[in-house]
Amino acid sequence: MSEENSFIQPAVTGSRPVVAIIGRHNVGKSTLLNRLTGKRMAIVADMPGTTRDRIISTVVWQDREFTIIDTGGLIAEPSSSIDEGVNLQVKEAVGEADLVLFLVSAADGVIPSDLEVAEWLRKTGKKAVLVANKADNPKRETAAVDFYSLGMGDPIIISAYHDLGIDDLLDHIIALIPETASTGQEEENLLKIALVGRPNVGKSMLLNRLLGEDRVIVSQVPGTTRDAIDTVLNFDGDPVILIDTAGVKRRGRVGKGVDKFSVVRSLRAIDRADVALLLLDATEPATAQDTHIASFVQQAGKGVILVVNKWDLISHTEQHEYNQLVGERFKFMPYAKIMYTSAKTGKGVNKLVPEARRIREERRKRISTGELNGFIGRVVAGQTPPHKCSKFLKVFYATQAEVEPPTFVLFVNDASLVHFSYQRYIENRLREQYGFEGTPIKMVFRNRGED
């Protein structure tokens, strides 16, 4: 292992902590990732356009969220460019992480490569937890004490495959990762806009056009922007924070090393933003990569504008056709506003920030409990609620619990009766009555008497 410590350190706050799983081959890293993101916990599911190889996922435990990253097996003495690429990937993961899970195998005991990884990891100065996996019988649990020799502190003993010790591990993670950090009262009050999209759709050029100067390198080579870059824009006398991000590649095409963790930084940038401008390329149909990025934005509960860029290269007669195409591809977020721009010529660019401001106000909209209950009563009366046999869904009470995004809690007789189509019906009626344009709405159905 190289002892070089030139890590890309987390440069953003106000976003989910990142936890990286590292270790040599065959210690159970993927099994642990699958266990941590299993059905027994709330997870942000992968959306269309991803591969089955879940490299980056979001875990919720005890009302705390963190992003979990799997990595390739560390190779103490790399013998090929592929081996070196895997080690670079691990290095990037460690540099990006708030906490590292160093996974070892209780079935194998301490081996020389574990000692080398432990020595390297200590020199990074990163907060780390030693996890002894495959301890699925008393003999292996007892043998796990040998890992004290790694100098990484007390090992947490688990069996990811058999779901042993996982709760304790999660409790330990939550105790060690930072709370979602505040960026300060002044910044919290500023509108934060993230520019996201596939590589080479014009994000940096759009940022430069908004700023009126070349603050970010513009290149035709995809992937020029590696980190999320904050820039303050004074727009009509009010400061706005613009976050330019690396292009997010389709999950199956994310490469080793820097590219993969540019995705992590983009996700963290989305977490920090109020509104995301998702740039689409007018010269190409909306792709699976585009919907994949949109799913990240939706999962984060952020406002969104679908910005069709490079519109100067397209005939205006094609706008109706493109609207239909975008509407079909993004039908899972029908609330998204579609806007057409040309970062190159400036057309339509000055309309983006005012629209983002309007969407933030929609996200902050609150309905009084009395008004909401009257409205929900009329909505329920307007369409027969779902039922099972002779048992019909009854809505007793509703309240708006949160804003940004608007979150509604409905207390019912049996939450299992709620069908997705009926939830969508209520959401559509809410939007017709109150707007909430450009922002997702969260709806929670609880049995009466639940907290």
C-alpha positions in Angstrom: 0.0 0.0 0.0 1.2 3.5 -0.8 1.7 5.8 2.2 0.7 8.9 0.3 -2.0 10.8 2.0 -3.1 13.3 -0.7 -6.8 12.7 -0.1 -9.7 14.6 -1.5 -11.2 15.7 1.8 -15.0 16.3 2.2 -15.5 19.9 1.3 -19.2 20.3 1.9 -21.4 20.6 5.0 -25.1 20.2 5.5 -25.2 16.8 3.8 -25.3 13.2 4.6 -22.3 11.7 6.3 -20.4 9.2 4.1 -19.3 5.8 5.4 -16.9 3.7 3.3 -16.4 -0.1 3.6 -12.8 -1.2 2.8 -10.8 -4.4 3.2 -9.1 -7.1 1.2 -10.9 -9.5 -1.1 -13.4 -12.1 0.2 -14.0 -10.5 3.6 -17.7 -9.9 2.9 -17.8 -6.2 1.9 -20.7 -6.7 -0.6 -22.6 -8.9 1.8 -22.3 -6.3 4.5 -23.5 -3.5 2.1 -26.5 -5.7 1.1 -27.2 -6.3 4.8 -27.0 -2.6 5.7 -29.3 -1.7 2.9 -31.7 -4.5 3.3 -35.4 -4.5 3.9 -35.1 -4.3 7.6 -34.0 -0.6 7.3 -35.4 2.3 5.4 -33.4 2.8 2.2 -33.4 5.1 -0.8 -34.0 2.6 -3.5 -32.1 2.5 -6.8 -34.1 3.9 -9.7 -34.3 3.0 -13.4 -30.9 3.4 -15.2 -28.9 1.8 -12.5 -27.1 -1.6 -12.5 -27.7 -4.3 -9.9 -24.2 -3.6 -8.5 -25.2 -1.3 -5.6 -22.0 0.6 -5.0 -23.5 3.7 -3.3 -26.7 3.5 -1.2 -28.4 5.5 1.5 -29.1 3.9 4.9 -31.5 5.3 7.5 -31.1 4.1 11.1 -32.6 5.6 14.2 -33.8 8.6 12.2 -30.3 9.3 11.0 -29.2 9.0 7.4 -25.8 8.2 5.9 -24.4 7.3 2.5 -22.6 3.9 2.4 -19.9 3.2 -0.2 -18.6 -0.2 -1.2 -15.1 -0.5 -2.6 -13.0 -3.1 -4.4 -10.7 -5.4 -2.5 -7.5 -3.7 -1.5 -4.4 -5.2 -3.0 -1.2 -4.8 -0.9 1.1 -5.3 -3.9 -0.7 -4.3 -7.1 0.7 -6.1 -10.1 -1.4 -4.5 -12.9 -3.0 -1.2 -13.8 -6.4 -2.7 -12.8 -5.0 -3.5 -9.3 -3.7 0.1 -9.1 -7.1 1.4 -10.2 -8.8 -0.5 -7.5 -6.4 0.8 -4.9 -7.0 4.4 -6.2 -10.7 3.8 -5.9 -10.3 2.8 -2.2 -8.1 5.8 -1.6 -10.7 8.1 -3.0 -13.4 6.4 -0.9 -11.4 6.9 2.3 -10.7 10.5 1.4 -14.3 11.2 0.9 -15.6 9.3 3.9 -16.5 10.7 7.4 -16.0 7.1 8.8 -14.3 4.0 7.5 -15.4 0.5 8.2 -12.2 -1.7 8.0 -13.6 -5.2 7.4 -11.6 -8.3 8.2 -12.5 -12.0 8.2 -12.9 -13.9 11.5 -12.8 -17.1 9.4 -9.3 -16.4 8.2 -7.8 -14.7 11.2 -5.1 -12.0 11.0 -3.0 -12.3 7.8 -0.1 -10.1 6.6 -2.3 -8.1 4.2 -4.6 -7.1 7.1 -1.6 -5.7 8.9 -0.5 -3.7 5.9 -4.0 -2.2 5.4 -4.2 -1.4 9.1 -0.9 0.4 9.0 -1.8 2.4 5.9 -5.2 3.3 7.4 -3.8 4.5 10.6 -1.5 6.9 8.7 -4.4 8.5 6.9 -5.7 9.8 10.2 -9.2 8.9 9.2 -11.8 7.9 11.8 -12.1 4.1 11.4 -13.9 1.1 13.0 -12.5 -2.4 12.8 -15.2 -4.9 12.0 -14.6 -8.7 12.2 -17.0 -10.4 9.8 -17.9 -14.1 9.4 -18.0 -14.6 13.2 -20.9 -17.1 12.9 -19.9 -19.5 15.6 -18.5 -19.3 19.1 -15.0 -20.5 18.0 -14.7 -17.7 15.5 -16.1 -15.1 17.9 -13.4 -16.1 20.4 -10.7 -16.0 17.7 -11.7 -12.5 16.7 -9.8 -11.1 19.7 -6.6 -11.8 17.7 -7.5 -8.7 15.6 -6.5 -6.5 18.6 -3.0 -7.0 17.1 -3.9 -4.7 14.2 -3.8 -1.7 16.6 -7.3 -0.5 15.4 -9.0 -0.8 18.8 -11.8 -3.2 19.8 -13.2 -5.1 16.8 -17.0 -5.1 16.4 -17.9 -8.8 15.8 -20.5 -9.6 13.2 -21.8 -12.0 10.6 -23.2 -10.0 7.8 -24.5 -13.2 6.1 -26.4 -14.4 9.2 -27.4 -10.9 10.4 -25.5 -11.1 13.7 -24.2 -8.0 15.4 -25.6 -5.7 12.7 -27.7 -3.6 15.1 -24.7 -3.0 17.3 -22.6 -2.0 14.3 -25.2 0.5 13.1 -25.5 2.0 16.6 -21.7 2.4 16.6 -21.8 4.0 13.2 -24.5 6.5 14.3 -22.5 7.4 17.4 -19.4 8.2 15.3 -20.6 10.0 12.2 -21.3 13.7 12.4 -24.7 15.1 12.6 -25.8 16.9 9.5 -23.9 20.1 9.8 -25.3 23.5 9.6 -23.7 25.8 7.1 -24.4 28.9 9.2 -27.5 31.0 9.6 -26.5 33.4 6.8 -25.9 30.7 4.3 -29.0 28.7 5.4 -31.1 31.7 4.4 -29.6 31.9 0.9 -31.2 30.2 -2.0 -28.9 27.3 -3.0 -29.1 25.9 -6.5 -27.2 22.8 -7.7 -26.4 22.4 -11.4 -26.5 18.7 -12.1 -26.5 16.5 -15.1 -24.6 14.1 -17.3 -21.1 15.0 -18.3 -20.7 17.6 -21.1 -24.3 18.9 -21.1 -23.1 22.5 -20.4 -23.2 22.9 -16.6 -20.0 24.9 -16.3 -20.9 27.0 -19.4 -24.3 27.7 -17.8 -22.7 28.8 -14.6 -20.3 31.1 -16.4 -23.3 32.6 -18.3 -25.2 33.2 -15.0 -22.1 34.8 -13.5 -21.3 36.8 -16.6 -17.6 35.8 -16.4 -15.5 32.7 -16.8 -15.3 31.5 -13.2 -15.2 27.8 -14.1 -13.2 26.0 -16.8 -15.3 25.1 -19.7 -14.1 22.1 -21.7 -15.5 19.7 -24.3 -13.9 16.8 -22.4 -16.5 15.2 -20.2 -15.6 15.1 -16.5 -13.6 18.4 -16.3 -15.4 19.4 -13.1 -14.4 16.9 -10.4 -15.6 18.6 -7.2 -18.8 20.5 -6.2 -17.8 24.1 -6.6 -19.7 26.9 -4.7 -20.0 30.3 -6.3 -22.0 33.2 -4.9 -24.1 35.1 -7.5 -25.6 38.5 -6.8 -28.9 38.3 -8.7 -31.2 41.4 -8.6 -29.5 42.4 -5.4 -29.9 39.1 -3.6 -27.0 36.6 -3.2 -27.6 33.1 -4.5 -25.3 30.1 -4.0 -24.6 28.2 -7.2 -23.2 24.7 -6.8 -21.6 23.3 -10.0 -21.0 19.6 -9.9 -19.2 16.9 -11.7 -21.3 15.2 -14.4 -23.1 12.2 -12.9 -22.5 9.1 -15.0 -24.9 6.2 -15.4 -24.2 3.8 -12.5 -22.9 1.0 -14.8 -20.5 3.4 -16.5 -19.0 5.0 -13.4 -15.3 4.3 -13.6 -12.7 3.6 -11.0 -11.0 6.2 -9.0 -12.0 9.9 -9.2 -15.1 9.5 -11.4 -16.9 7.2 -9.0 -16.5 9.6 -6.1 -17.4 12.6 -8.2 -20.8 11.0 -8.1 -20.7 11.0 -4.3 -19.8 14.7 -4.3 -22.6 15.4 -6.7 -25.1 13.6 -4.4 -23.8 15.6 -1.4 -24.3 18.8 -3.5 -27.9 17.8 -4.2 -28.4 17.2 -0.5 -27.3 20.8 0.3 -29.4 22.5 -2.4 -32.9 23.9 -2.3 -33.4 23.5 -6.0 -31.6 21.4 -8.6 -31.3 22.5 -12.2 -31.1 19.2 -14.1 -29.5 20.0 -17.4 -30.6 18.0 -20.4 -29.0 18.1 -23.9 -31.5 19.2 -26.5 -29.5 17.4 -29.2 -30.1 14.1 -27.6 -33.3 12.4 -26.3 -33.7 12.3 -22.6 -31.7 9.2 -21.5 -31.7 6.7 -18.7 -28.8 8.6 -17.2 -30.9 11.7 -17.0 -33.8 9.9 -15.2 -31.2 8.3 -12.9 -30.0 11.7 -11.8 -33.6 12.9 -11.5 -34.2 10.0 -9.1 -31.4 11.3 -6.9 -33.0 14.7 -6.8 -36.4 13.3 -6.0 -35.1 10.9 -3.3 -33.4 13.9 -1.6 -36.8 15.7 -1.6 -35.4 18.7 -3.5 -37.0 21.2 -5.9 -36.2 20.6 -9.6 -36.2 22.4 -12.9 -35.6 20.3 -16.1 -33.4 22.6 -18.1 -33.2 21.7 -21.8 -29.9 23.2 -22.7 -28.3 23.8 -26.2 -31.7 24.8 -27.5 -30.0 27.1 -30.0 -29.1 23.9 -31.9 -32.8 22.8 -32.3 -35.6 24.1 -34.4 -38.4 25.8 -32.3 -40.9 23.6 -34.2 -39.5 20.7 -32.2 -40.3 22.1 -28.8 -43.8 20.4 -28.6 -42.3 17.1 -29.5 -39.5 17.5 -27.0 -42.0 18.5 -24.3 -43.9 15.2 -24.9 -40.7 13.2 -24.8 -39.5 14.8 -21.5 -42.9 14.4 -20.0 -42.9 10.7 -20.8 -39.4 10.1 -19.6 -39.9 12.0 -16.4 -43.5 11.0 -15.6 -42.4 10.0 -12.1 -41.9 13.7 -11.3 -44.8 15.4 -13.2 -44.4 18.5 -11.0 -41.0 19.4 -12.6 -40.9 22.6 -14.6 -39.4 22.3 -18.1 -37.4 25.3 -19.3 -35.4 25.9 -22.5 -32.0 27.6 -22.5 -28.9 28.1 -24.4 -25.9 28.6 -22.2 -23.9 29.5 -25.3 -26.1 32.4 -26.4 -27.7 33.2 -23.0 -31.2 32.7 -24.2 -33.6 31.8 -21.3 -30.8 31.8 -18.7 -31.9 34.8 -16.7 -35.3 33.1 -16.1 -33.8 30.2 -14.2 -32.9 31.9 -10.9 -36.4 33.6 -10.5 -38.0 30.3 -11.2 -35.8 28.6 -8.6 -36.8 31.3 -6.1 -40.5 30.6 -6.9 -40.0 26.9 -6.4 -38.4 27.5 -3.0 -41.4 29.5 -1.9 -43.6 26.6 -3.1 -41.5 24.3 -0.9 -42.0 26.5 2.1 -45.8 26.7 1.7 -47.8 25.6 4.7 -51.5 24.7 5.0 -53.2 25.2 8.3 -54.5 22.1 10.0 -58.1 23.2 9.9 -58.0 24.1 6.2 -56.2 20.9 5.3 -58.7 18.6 7.1 -61.6 20.3 5.4 -59.9 19.8 2.1 -58.9 16.2 2.7 -62.5 15.5 3.7 -63.8 16.7 0.4 -61.1 14.8 -1.5 -61.9 11.5 0.2 -65.6 12.1 -0.4 -64.9 12.7 -4.1 -63.5 9.2 -4.8 -64.3 5.9 -3.1 -61.4 5.0 -0.8 -59.6 1.7 -1.3 -60.9 -1.3 0.5 -60.1 -4.9 1.2 -63.2 -7.2 1.4 -65.7 -5.1 3.3 -63.1 -2.9 5.1 -62.7 0.6 3.6 -59.9 3.1 4.3 -61.0 5.9 6.6 -59.0 9.1 7.0 -59.5 10.5 10.5 -57.1 13.4 10.6 -54.5 15.2 8.5 -51.7 17.6 9.3 -48.8 19.2 7.5 -45.8 18.0 9.5 -42.9 19.7 7.6 -42.0 22.0 4.8 -39.0 21.8 2.3 -40.4 19.4 1.1 -44.0 19.7 2.1 -44.8 16.6 4.2 -48.3 15.5 5.1 -49.3 13.0 7.7 -52.7 11.3 7.4 -54.0 9.2 10.3 -56.2 6.4 9.1 -57.9 3.2 10.3 -55.5 0.9 8.5 -52.5 2.2 6.6 -52.1 -1.1 4.7 -55.2 -0.3 2.7 -53.6 2.7 1.1 -52.8 1.9 -2.5 -50.2 3.9 -4.5 -52.9 5.1 -6.9 -55.0 6.5 -4.1 -52.0 8.3 -2.7 -51.3 9.8 -6.1 -55.0 10.9 -6.3 -54.7 12.8 -3.0 -51.4 14.3 -4.1 -52.8 15.5 -7.4 -55.8 17.1 -5.7 -53.4 18.9 -3.3 -51.4 20.2 -6.2 -54.5 21.4 -8.1 -55.6 23.3 -5.0 -52.4 24.6 -3.6 -49.7 24.4 -6.3 -46.5 23.0 -4.8 -45.0 23.3 -8.3 -41.5 22.1 -8.8 -41.2 20.2 -5.5 -42.0 16.7 -4.4 -44.6 16.1 -1.8 -44.1 13.5 0.9 -47.2 11.7 2.2 -47.2 9.5 5.3 -50.1 7.3 6.3 -50.2 6.2 9.9 -52.7 4.1 11.9 -54.6 6.2 14.4 -52.8 6.1 17.7 -49.3 5.8 16.2 -46.8 8.5 17.1 
